[in-house]
Amino acid sequence: MAYSQSLAQQIRKILALKLPPQIFEEELEEKKLFGGLAFMIRGKMVLTVSSRKDELVMVRIGKETEKQVLPRTGAHTTLMRGRPYHGYIDLDIEGQKELPYWIDLALSYNQELTK
């Protein structure tokens, strides 16, 4: 199963608005990862358009933030091989309606990781 090209393009547009131009142009990488397309900054994953399920986005937000946001509509524990993958959440179609919010959380966590 392939990842959604249109969803990947939507994420690119949001990242272009949220990141300083230099970081967007020089430090943002796209890599095939987890069977999908990962967006990485400074070598650390920010989020992935997944191929595990149709139209699923996996967002790296850290374990503490994960606990706080899981009650939100459309946010689910990421499962890898049937086990929780803590520090990440999956967004279904409902959760993706707030994609800019989730990208903000992921970018904030990425800054913590790359200090």
Secondary structure, DSSP 8 states (H G I E B T S, - for coil): ----HHHHHHHHHHHHHHS-HHHHHHTEEEEEETTEEEEEETTEEEEEEESSSTTEEEEE--HHHHHHHTTSTTEEEEEETTEEEEEEEEE-TTGGGGHHHHHHHHHHHHHHHT-
